[in-house]
């Protein structure tokens, strides 16, 4: 017997390493692509309670008085943001097609002028497709001077086509401090006051 035995064909270690590195890079790139793909998916399907950030057309359909839906409001501020933020009412009953206005109250408890942005979500997610906001503070950045309070309106209606199995929906707003990233026109307005 010889000291060298023939070995079956084995892939070159360098090729295996290159393939594995390509798989890792591909997985990493796919991870980054998931966020924008998920955003598009949520916007198209209404999944995960996403709502539109654009004003809906005013409702011209008839109000469906044969049923009513509870719309609950939850508010929160992002961690570390020193504002008070709450709905004027915790819940309203709405007939599909009926327009309602709800005010949200905010107070800037700091000694600094600040700018906030509200991000909405709806539960169940399917209901997001039928919630139409014709006016909302969440459409724009909200400047608030040091120590000031204000009421921010949100006008909405539920599409009469909302499925019959939805009896309650919850609209949650989370308020974020965007002072450092506020648009120049909002900052100029805030400084002028």
C-alpha positions in Angstrom: 0.0 0.0 0.0 1.2 3.5 -0.7 1.2 6.4 1.7 -0.9 8.4 -0.7 -4.4 7.0 -1.2 -6.5 8.5 -3.9 -9.3 10.7 -2.7 -12.6 11.2 -4.5 -13.1 14.6 -6.1 -13.7 17.2 -3.4 -14.8 20.7 -4.1 -12.1 23.3 -3.7 -12.3 24.9 -0.3 -11.9 28.3 -1.9 -15.0 27.8 -4.0 -17.1 26.7 -1.0 -16.0 29.7 0.9 -16.9 32.0 -2.0 -20.3 30.4 -2.3 -21.0 30.7 1.4 -20.0 34.4 1.3 -22.3 35.0 -1.6 -25.2 33.4 0.4 -24.4 35.6 3.4 -24.2 38.8 1.3 -27.5 37.8 -0.4 -29.2 37.2 2.9 -28.0 40.5 4.2 -29.2 42.4 1.1 -32.6 40.6 1.3 -32.9 41.7 5.0 -32.5 45.3 3.9 -35.0 44.9 1.0 -37.6 43.5 3.4 -38.3 46.8 5.0 -39.3 48.7 1.9 -41.1 45.7 0.5 -43.1 45.3 3.8 -44.0 49.0 3.7 -45.4 48.6 0.1 -47.2 45.4 1.1 -48.8 47.1 4.1 -49.8 50.2 2.1 -51.5 48.1 -0.7 -53.2 45.5 1.6 -53.8 47.6 4.7 -52.1 44.8 6.6 -50.7 45.7 10.0 -53.1 48.6 10.4 -51.3 51.0 8.2 -53.4 54.1 7.3 -52.8 56.5 4.5 -50.9 59.7 5.1 -53.0 61.6 2.6 -56.4 63.2 3.1 -59.3 61.1 1.8 -62.0 62.7 -0.3 -65.1 63.8 1.6 -67.7 61.1 1.9 -70.5 61.4 -0.6 -72.1 58.0 0.1 -75.1 57.5 2.2 -74.7 56.8 5.9 -75.5 53.2 7.0 -77.7 53.8 10.1 -78.4 50.1 10.4 -75.2 49.5 12.2 -72.6 51.3 14.3 -69.0 50.6 15.0 -67.0 51.6 18.1 -63.8 53.5 17.3 -61.4 53.6 20.2 -58.4 56.0 20.5 -55.1 55.3 22.1 -52.2 57.7 22.3 -48.7 57.5 23.4 -45.5 59.5 23.1 -42.2 57.9 22.1 -39.8 57.2 24.9 -38.2 60.3 26.3 -40.5 62.8 24.6 -41.7 65.2 27.4 -45.2 65.9 26.0 -48.6 65.0 27.3 -50.8 63.6 24.5 -54.3 62.2 24.8 -57.6 62.0 22.9 -60.4 64.3 24.1 -62.7 61.2 24.1 -61.5 57.6 24.4 -64.2 56.2 22.1 -66.9 57.2 19.7 -69.7 55.2 18.0 -69.9 55.8 14.3 -72.3 54.7 11.6 -70.4 53.7 8.5 -70.4 56.7 6.2 -70.9 59.2 9.0 -68.2 61.9 9.4 -66.8 62.4 12.9 -64.3 64.9 14.4 -62.2 64.0 17.4 -59.7 66.3 19.0 -56.4 65.2 20.4 -54.8 67.4 23.2 -51.1 68.0 23.5 -48.9 69.9 25.9 -45.3 70.6 25.5 -44.0 70.4 29.1 -40.5 71.6 28.3 -38.9 75.0 28.1 -38.0 74.4 24.5 -39.9 74.8 21.2 -40.4 71.4 19.7 -41.8 69.7 16.6 -43.6 66.4 16.6 -45.0 63.9 14.1 -47.8 61.4 14.8 -47.7 58.0 13.3 -51.1 56.1 13.2 -51.9 52.5 13.2 -55.2 50.7 13.2 -56.3 47.4 14.7 -57.6 45.1 13.4 -55.3 45.7 10.4 -58.1 45.0 7.9 -60.0 48.0 9.2 -57.2 50.3 8.0 -58.6 49.9 4.5 -61.9 51.4 5.5 -60.8 54.2 7.8 -60.8 57.5 5.7 -59.3 60.6 7.3 -60.3 63.8 5.6 -58.3 65.9 8.0 -55.6 64.8 10.4 -52.8 66.3 12.4 -50.8 63.2 11.5 -50.6 64.5 7.9 -48.1 67.2 8.9 -45.4 68.1 11.4 -46.8 69.7 14.5 -44.7 72.6 16.1 -45.5 73.5 19.6 -43.8 76.3 21.6 -42.4 75.7 25.1 -45.1 75.2 27.7 -48.0 75.5 25.1 -51.0 73.3 24.7 -53.2 72.8 21.7 -56.0 70.7 20.4 -55.3 68.8 17.1 -58.4 67.7 15.1 -58.8 64.5 13.2 -61.9 64.2 10.9 -62.8 60.8 9.6 -65.4 58.4 8.3 -65.6 54.7 7.9 -66.3 53.4 4.4 -69.8 51.9 4.3 -68.2 48.8 2.7 -66.5 48.0 6.0 -67.0 44.2 6.7 -69.9 43.4 8.9 -67.7 41.3 11.3 -65.8 44.5 12.4 -67.6 45.9 15.4 -64.7 47.7 17.0 -61.6 49.3 15.7 -58.7 50.9 17.5 -56.8 53.9 16.2 -53.5 54.4 17.9 -51.2 57.4 17.5 -47.6 57.5 18.6 -46.0 60.9 18.8 -42.3 61.3 17.9 -40.0 64.2 18.6 -38.7 65.3 15.1 -37.3 68.7 16.1 -33.9 67.9 14.8 -35.3 66.8 11.5 -38.2 69.2 11.0 -38.7 70.8 7.6 -37.3 74.3 7.3 -40.8 75.9 6.7 -42.1 74.4 10.0 -39.0 75.6 11.9 -39.4 79.1 10.3 -43.1 79.2 11.4 -42.2 78.1 14.9 -39.4 80.7 15.2 -41.7 83.5 13.8 -44.2 82.9 16.7 
